[in-house]
């Protein structure tokens, strides 16, 4: 008797469409490529008659003060950046100071090009909800001018019927306060330098002068001392200084105003290694014998030439710590952390070779040295490559992992597999057909014929999947967990 053919999966697409809003703007420093022009611009502003300057500033405030919560503070901050270009012994009026800050400020529309690759996790605050409801936070990759990507957030409630009730989106967007003096540990710092082939006698010389826990400012001070009194060939010194500073700047802390809405927060590229974008954050709520848990997210930092896998840590989505991931197995894109330790070790999915799904384990969340192939392309819709679509989701039957597969005409589909709970390197079952494929209304966009997710959630026995449509907008689909499992081969 032939085997029973699996039933057809009933995937329900919500009517919700999450689209970018061009009116959501942040302010950025606006400097000319030729820094010598700064002095000329400042002099032109200073030469304005007082009445003209006052009228000009008044118009700037009319045009822009309603679009930002404290535009005066922003002007003041940007004035500080160009202060060294002021004519010597110049006394500026308050109007001139504000105007100079305004000329070196620009607006940036963070979502003007796309809003895609979402992930979803439970909100840290689950108080005052109706029975069967869940408050959530959704992260999305926002892309604006120059195709620079950042991380934005939405929040809301999933009710007992898995109906989405999104919180109102704020008219304002804020970039966080950057803390430029984080603390580093000497040994991990040296190990990462070794990986970057910069662990030479110069870096050893500098680090040996620092305590085990040292600050950014202490590192810069030691670099400055060696630059002032060179002890090694200057070309070699400068090369090592550059790498050490680059690594230090890749690890930082940011914080937002706790009273402001989640939708006002945007994590915009800060360090040089992510100057061209922060891509595809995969958030997960991680529990390690702590009732409240910690949220982690892996993301890809891109500088236009190379990528660097990074890790975000937060407990409240107000304060974020960003660090570089380390180890021989930290390569390529698409890393997704399991939500708990397995056998006392951290576990993470990755795509080491751009083709197969890998799994790796580590005693230290920051260091990953080895990996093994978990899954290879098997079906026609994934012959080009496969990867994960976010962190695994735990069920009694095993870990559900959403995957993506690339087939002919670079068509991206979402699939699924099931891993053993205590031996997740073992695949128990998988779908032999895509769970989601781009249909006619989803296939047009910046990258056509793509559906993709960075993380789903299980709520009320349904798998809730926020997903991107052709790298431009996002939607939401649901499928019953038991039905999904019964359709796996």
C-alpha positions as CSV (number, residue, x, y, z in Angstrom):
1,X,0.0,0.0,0.0
2,X,1.5,3.4,-1.0
3,X,2.4,5.8,1.8
4,X,-0.3,8.4,2.7
5,X,0.3,11.7,1.0
6,X,0.8,14.5,3.5
7,X,-2.1,17.0,3.7
8,X,-1.9,20.4,2.1
9,X,-0.8,23.0,4.6
10,X,-3.3,25.8,5.3
11,X,-1.1,28.9,5.6
12,X,-3.2,32.1,6.3
13,X,-1.9,35.4,5.2
14,X,-3.1,38.4,7.3
15,X,-4.4,41.4,5.5
16,X,-1.9,43.5,7.3
17,X,0.9,45.1,5.2
18,X,3.8,46.8,7.1
19,X,5.1,49.6,4.8
20,X,7.8,52.3,5.2
21,X,6.8,55.8,6.1
22,X,8.9,58.5,4.4
23,X,7.9,61.1,7.1
24,X,9.9,59.1,9.7
25,X,13.1,61.0,9.8
26,X,16.2,61.3,12.0
27,X,18.9,63.9,12.0
28,X,22.4,63.2,10.9
29,X,25.6,65.2,10.8
30,X,26.1,66.8,7.4
31,X,29.7,67.5,6.5
32,X,31.2,68.2,3.1
33,X,33.6,65.6,1.7
34,X,36.3,68.3,1.5
35,X,36.7,69.3,5.1
36,X,38.4,72.6,4.1
37,X,35.0,73.9,3.0
38,X,33.7,73.9,6.6
39,X,35.6,77.0,7.5
40,X,34.3,78.8,4.4
41,X,30.7,77.8,5.3
42,X,31.0,79.0,8.8
43,X,32.5,82.3,7.7
44,X,29.6,82.9,5.4
45,X,27.2,82.3,8.3
46,X,29.1,84.7,10.5
47,X,29.0,87.4,7.8
48,X,25.2,87.4,7.7
49,X,23.7,90.6,9.1
50,X,22.0,90.0,12.4
51,X,18.5,90.6,11.1
52,X,19.0,88.2,8.2
53,X,20.4,85.6,10.5
54,X,17.5,85.9,12.9
55,X,15.0,85.6,10.1
56,X,16.7,82.6,8.6
57,X,16.9,80.8,12.0
58,X,13.3,81.6,12.7
59,X,12.3,79.9,9.4
60,X,14.4,76.9,10.1
61,X,12.7,76.5,13.5
62,X,9.2,76.8,11.9
63,X,10.1,74.2,9.3
64,X,11.8,71.6,11.5
65,X,11.2,72.1,15.2
66,X,7.9,70.2,14.9
67,X,9.6,67.2,13.3
68,X,12.1,66.6,16.1
69,X,11.7,66.7,19.8
70,X,14.7,68.9,20.6
71,X,16.1,70.3,17.4
72,X,18.1,72.9,19.4
73,X,20.0,70.2,21.2
74,X,20.8,68.6,17.9
75,X,22.2,71.9,16.5
76,X,24.3,72.3,19.6
77,X,25.7,68.8,19.3
78,X,26.7,69.3,15.7
79,X,28.2,72.7,16.4
80,X,30.6,71.0,18.8
81,X,31.8,68.8,15.9
82,X,32.8,71.7,13.7
83,X,34.0,74.0,16.6
84,X,37.6,73.5,15.7
85,X,37.0,75.2,12.3
86,X,35.8,78.5,13.9
87,X,37.9,81.6,13.3
88,X,40.2,82.1,16.3
89,X,38.9,84.2,19.2
90,X,35.4,84.4,17.5
91,X,32.5,85.2,19.9
92,X,29.3,83.8,18.5
93,X,25.8,84.9,19.3
94,X,23.2,82.3,20.2
95,X,21.6,82.8,16.7
96,X,24.9,82.2,15.0
97,X,25.6,79.1,17.1
98,X,22.2,77.6,16.2
99,X,22.6,78.4,12.6
100,X,26.0,76.9,12.3
101,X,24.6,73.7,13.8
102,X,21.7,73.8,11.4
103,X,23.9,74.1,8.3
104,X,25.8,70.9,9.4
105,X,22.6,68.9,10.0
106,X,20.5,67.0,7.6
107,X,17.3,64.9,7.8
108,X,17.5,61.2,6.8
109,X,14.3,59.2,6.0
110,X,15.1,55.8,7.6
111,X,12.2,53.9,5.9
112,X,12.0,55.6,2.5
113,X,13.3,52.7,0.5
114,X,12.1,49.6,2.3
115,X,10.9,48.1,5.6
116,X,11.5,44.4,5.6
117,X,13.1,41.3,7.2
118,X,11.1,41.3,10.5
119,X,11.6,39.3,13.6
120,X,9.2,39.1,16.5
121,X,9.6,38.4,20.3
122,X,7.5,38.7,23.4
123,X,7.6,42.2,25.0
124,X,9.5,42.4,28.3
125,X,6.3,43.9,29.9
126,X,3.4,41.5,29.8
127,X,1.3,43.3,32.5
128,X,-2.4,44.3,32.2
129,X,-3.3,42.0,29.3
130,X,-6.5,40.2,28.6
131,X,-6.4,36.4,29.0
132,X,-4.8,34.7,26.0
133,X,-3.1,37.8,24.8
134,X,0.6,38.5,24.3
135,X,2.4,41.8,24.0
136,X,5.1,41.7,21.3
137,X,8.0,43.7,19.9
138,X,8.8,43.4,16.2
139,X,12.1,44.5,14.8
140,X,12.5,45.4,11.1
141,X,15.3,46.3,8.8
142,X,14.6,49.9,7.6
143,X,16.4,51.1,4.5
144,X,16.7,54.7,3.3
145,X,18.8,57.0,1.1
146,X,22.0,55.3,-0.1
147,X,20.6,51.9,0.9
148,X,21.8,52.3,4.4
149,X,20.0,49.9,6.8
150,X,19.1,50.4,10.4
151,X,16.9,48.6,13.0
152,X,13.5,49.9,13.8
153,X,10.8,48.6,16.1
154,X,7.0,48.2,16.3
155,X,5.0,47.0,19.3
156,X,1.5,45.8,19.9
157,X,-0.7,42.9,21.2
158,X,-1.6,39.5,19.8
159,X,-5.0,38.7,21.1
160,X,-6.4,35.2,21.9
161,X,-7.4,34.8,18.3
162,X,-4.0,35.9,17.0
163,X,-5.4,39.2,15.8
164,X,-2.7,41.9,15.6
165,X,-3.3,45.1,17.4
166,X,-0.4,47.4,16.7
167,X,0.4,50.3,19.0
168,X,0.2,53.8,17.4
169,X,3.4,54.7,15.6
170,X,5.0,57.9,16.9
171,X,5.5,60.9,14.7
172,X,9.0,61.2,16.1
173,X,12.1,59.0,15.6
174,X,15.1,59.2,17.8
175,X,18.6,57.8,17.6
176,X,20.1,56.7,20.9
177,X,22.7,58.3,23.1
178,X,26.0,56.6,22.3
179,X,28.3,55.6,25.1
180,X,31.9,56.0,23.8
181,X,33.7,54.6,26.8
182,X,32.6,50.9,27.1
183,X,34.7,48.4,29.0
184,X,36.7,45.7,27.2
185,X,38.3,42.5,28.4
186,X,42.0,42.2,27.5
187,X,42.2,38.5,26.6
188,X,39.1,38.4,24.3
189,X,40.3,41.6,22.7
190,X,43.7,40.1,22.0
191,X,42.1,36.9,20.6
192,X,40.0,38.9,18.2
193,X,43.0,40.8,17.0
194,X,44.8,37.5,16.4
195,X,41.8,36.4,14.2
196,X,42.1,39.7,12.3
197,X,45.8,39.0,11.8
198,X,46.7,42.1,13.9
199,X,47.9,40.3,17.0
200,X,51.5,41.5,16.5
201,X,54.1,42.8,18.9
202,X,52.6,46.3,18.7
203,X,49.2,45.2,19.9
204,X,50.8,43.0,22.6
205,X,52.9,46.0,23.7
206,X,49.8,48.2,24.1
207,X,47.6,45.6,25.8
208,X,50.2,44.7,28.3
209,X,50.0,48.3,29.6
210,X,46.3,48.0,30.2
211,X,44.3,46.3,33.0
212,X,42.3,43.1,32.4
213,X,39.2,45.3,32.1
214,X,40.0,48.5,30.3
215,X,38.0,51.4,28.8
216,X,38.0,52.8,25.3
217,X,39.6,56.0,26.5
218,X,42.4,54.1,28.2
219,X,43.1,52.2,24.9
220,X,43.2,55.5,22.9
221,X,45.5,57.0,25.5
222,X,48.0,54.2,25.1
223,X,47.8,54.3,21.3
224,X,48.4,58.1,21.6
225,X,51.5,57.6,23.8
226,X,53.0,55.1,21.3
227,X,52.2,57.4,18.4
228,X,54.0,60.3,20.1
229,X,57.1,58.2,21.0
230,X,57.3,55.4,18.4
231,X,59.0,52.2,19.3
232,X,58.2,50.2,16.1
233,X,58.2,51.1,12.4
234,X,55.6,53.9,12.1
235,X,53.9,52.3,9.1
236,X,53.4,49.1,11.1
237,X,52.3,51.0,14.1
238,X,49.7,53.0,12.2
239,X,48.3,49.8,10.6
240,X,47.9,48.2,14.1
241,X,46.4,51.4,15.5
242,X,43.8,51.4,12.8
243,X,42.7,47.8,13.4
244,X,42.7,48.2,17.2
245,X,40.6,51.4,17.0
246,X,38.3,49.8,14.4
247,X,37.7,46.8,16.7
248,X,37.1,49.0,19.7
249,X,34.6,51.2,17.8
250,X,32.7,48.0,16.8
251,X,31.8,47.4,20.4
252,X,29.6,50.1,22.0
253,X,26.5,50.8,24.1
254,X,23.5,52.9,23.3
255,X,20.5,53.9,25.3
256,X,17.1,55.5,24.5
257,X,14.7,57.5,26.6
258,X,12.7,55.0,28.6
259,X,9.5,57.1,28.5
260,X,9.4,57.3,24.7
261,X,7.5,54.7,22.6
262,X,9.3,51.7,21.2
263,X,8.4,52.9,17.6
264,X,10.5,56.0,18.2
265,X,13.7,54.0,18.6
266,X,16.1,53.4,15.7
267,X,19.5,51.7,16.0
268,X,21.4,53.5,13.2
269,X,24.9,52.5,12.1
270,X,27.5,53.9,14.5
271,X,30.8,52.3,13.9
272,X,32.9,52.3,10.7
273,X,32.4,48.6,10.2
274,X,28.6,49.1,9.8
275,X,28.8,52.4,7.9
276,X,26.8,50.9,5.0
277,X,24.2,49.3,7.1
278,X,22.9,47.0,9.9
279,X,21.3,44.0,8.2
280,X,18.9,41.3,9.2
281,X,18.7,41.4,13.0
282,X,17.4,38.1,14.4
283,X,16.1,38.7,17.9
284,X,15.4,36.0,20.4
285,X,14.3,35.9,24.0
286,X,17.0,33.9,25.8
287,X,16.5,32.2,29.2
288,X,19.4,31.0,31.3
289,X,18.0,30.2,34.7
290,X,16.7,33.8,35.0
291,X,12.9,34.3,35.0
292,X,13.0,37.6,33.1
293,X,15.4,36.4,30.4
294,X,17.7,38.4,28.1
295,X,17.1,39.4,24.5
296,X,19.9,38.7,22.0
297,X,20.1,39.5,18.3
298,X,22.7,38.6,15.8
299,X,23.1,41.0,12.8
300,X,25.4,41.6,9.9
301,X,27.5,44.8,10.0
302,X,28.4,46.0,6.5
303,X,30.9,48.7,5.5
304,X,30.5,48.5,1.7
305,X,33.3,46.0,1.4
306,X,33.2,43.4,4.2
307,X,30.7,42.0,6.7
308,X,31.2,41.5,10.4
309,X,28.7,39.4,12.5
310,X,27.7,41.3,15.6
311,X,25.6,40.6,18.7
312,X,23.1,42.8,20.4
313,X,22.1,42.3,24.1
314,X,19.3,44.0,25.9
315,X,16.9,43.3,28.7
316,X,14.4,46.2,28.1
317,X,14.8,47.5,24.5
318,X,16.0,50.7,26.1
319,X,19.6,50.0,26.7
320,X,21.6,48.0,24.1
321,X,25.1,46.5,24.3
322,X,26.6,45.8,20.9
323,X,29.7,43.5,20.6
324,X,31.6,41.7,18.0
325,X,31.2,37.9,17.7
326,X,34.5,36.0,17.6
327,X,36.0,32.7,16.5
328,X,36.8,30.7,13.4
329,X,33.2,29.8,12.9
330,X,32.0,33.5,12.8
331,X,31.7,34.0,9.1
332,X,29.1,34.7,6.4
333,X,25.6,35.9,7.3
334,X,22.4,34.7,9.0
335,X,23.3,33.5,12.5
336,X,20.4,32.5,14.8
337,X,20.8,31.7,18.5
338,X,18.8,29.0,20.2
339,X,16.6,30.5,23.0
340,X,18.3,28.4,25.7
341,X,21.5,26.4,26.4
342,X,21.4,22.8,25.3
343,X,23.5,20.4,27.3
344,X,25.0,23.4,29.2
345,X,26.2,25.0,26.0
346,X,25.0,27.8,23.7
347,X,23.8,26.7,20.3
348,X,23.5,28.7,17.1
349,X,22.5,28.1,13.5
350,X,24.7,29.6,10.8
351,X,25.4,29.6,7.1
352,X,29.2,29.2,6.9
353,X,29.6,28.5,3.2
354,X,26.7,30.4,1.6
355,X,25.0,27.1,0.7
356,X,24.2,24.9,3.6
357,X,22.6,25.2,7.0
358,X,25.2,24.7,9.8
359,X,24.9,24.3,13.6
360,X,27.5,25.2,16.2
361,X,28.0,25.0,19.9
362,X,30.0,27.0,22.4
363,X,30.7,27.5,26.1
364,X,31.0,31.3,25.5
365,X,28.3,33.2,23.7
366,X,31.0,35.5,22.2
367,X,33.3,32.8,20.8
368,X,32.4,30.2,18.2
369,X,35.2,28.0,16.8
370,X,33.6,25.0,15.0
371,X,30.5,24.2,13.1
372,X,29.0,21.2,11.3
373,X,26.6,20.9,8.4
374,X,23.0,20.4,9.6
375,X,21.1,20.5,6.3
376,X,22.1,20.6,2.6
377,X,19.9,21.6,-0.4
378,X,17.7,18.7,-1.2
379,X,14.7,20.0,-3.2
380,X,14.5,22.0,-6.4
381,X,13.2,25.1,-4.7
382,X,16.4,25.3,-2.6
383,X,19.1,24.0,-5.0
384,X,21.1,27.3,-4.9
385,X,21.3,27.7,-1.1
386,X,19.5,27.3,2.1
387,X,19.7,29.2,5.4
388,X,17.6,29.9,8.5
389,X,14.8,32.4,8.9
390,X,15.4,33.1,12.6
391,X,15.9,31.4,15.9
392,X,14.5,27.9,16.5
393,X,11.2,27.7,18.3
394,X,10.7,25.0,21.1
395,X,7.8,22.6,21.1
396,X,7.3,19.3,22.8
397,X,8.0,17.5,19.5
398,X,11.3,19.3,18.8
399,X,12.8,22.6,17.6
400,X,10.9,24.2,14.7
401,X,13.3,26.0,12.4
402,X,12.0,28.2,9.6
403,X,14.4,28.0,6.6
404,X,14.8,29.8,3.4
405,X,15.7,28.2,0.1
406,X,16.7,29.8,-3.2
407,X,15.7,28.2,-6.4
408,X,15.5,29.0,-10.1
409,X,15.3,32.7,-11.1
410,X,16.6,33.5,-7.5
411,X,13.2,32.8,-6.1
412,X,13.3,32.8,-2.2
413,X,10.8,30.5,-0.4
414,X,10.3,29.8,3.3
415,X,10.5,26.2,4.5
416,X,10.6,24.4,7.8
417,X,12.3,21.6,9.6
418,X,12.2,19.9,13.0
419,X,15.3,19.3,15.2
420,X,15.7,17.0,18.2
421,X,15.2,18.9,21.4
422,X,18.3,17.7,23.2
423,X,20.4,16.8,20.1
424,X,19.6,19.6,17.7
425,X,22.3,18.5,15.3
426,X,19.8,15.8,14.4
427,X,17.0,16.6,11.9
428,X,13.8,14.7,12.7
429,X,11.6,15.9,9.9
430,X,11.2,18.6,7.3
431,X,8.8,20.0,4.7
432,X,9.4,18.8,1.2
433,X,7.4,21.8,-0.2
434,X,7.7,25.5,0.7
435,X,5.7,26.8,3.6
436,X,5.5,30.2,1.9
437,X,6.3,31.2,-1.7
438,X,6.0,34.7,-3.1
439,X,2.7,35.1,-4.9
440,X,1.7,37.8,-7.5
441,X,1.2,40.6,-5.0
442,X,4.5,39.8,-3.1
443,X,7.0,39.3,-6.0
444,X,7.5,42.9,-7.0
445,X,10.1,45.0,-5.1
446,X,13.7,46.0,-4.6
447,X,14.7,42.3,-4.9
448,X,11.9,40.5,-6.8
449,X,10.5,37.0,-6.0
450,X,11.6,36.9,-2.3
451,X,9.8,36.0,0.9
452,X,12.0,36.0,4.0
453,X,11.8,36.2,7.8
454,X,14.2,36.9,10.6
455,X,12.1,35.3,13.3
456,X,8.7,33.9,14.2
457,X,6.8,33.2,17.4
458,X,4.4,30.6,18.7
459,X,1.2,31.9,20.2
460,X,-2.1,30.0,21.0
461,X,-0.9,26.9,19.1
462,X,-0.2,28.9,15.9
463,X,3.1,29.7,14.3
464,X,3.0,33.5,13.7
465,X,5.4,34.5,10.9
466,X,6.2,38.1,10.0
467,X,7.9,38.0,6.6
468,X,9.4,40.4,4.0
469,X,8.0,40.7,0.5
470,X,10.7,41.2,-2.1
471,X,12.9,43.4,0.2
472,X,10.4,46.3,0.3
473,X,7.4,45.7,2.6
474,X,6.4,43.1,5.2
475,X,3.4,41.0,5.9
476,X,2.3,38.3,8.4
477,X,1.2,34.7,8.0
478,X,0.1,32.1,10.4
479,X,-0.2,28.3,10.4
480,X,-1.3,25.8,13.1
481,X,1.7,24.2,14.8
482,X,0.2,20.7,14.8
483,X,-0.8,20.9,11.2
484,X,2.7,22.1,10.3
485,X,4.3,19.1,12.1
486,X,1.9,16.6,10.6
487,X,2.9,17.8,7.1
488,X,6.6,17.2,7.7
489,X,8.3,14.2,6.1
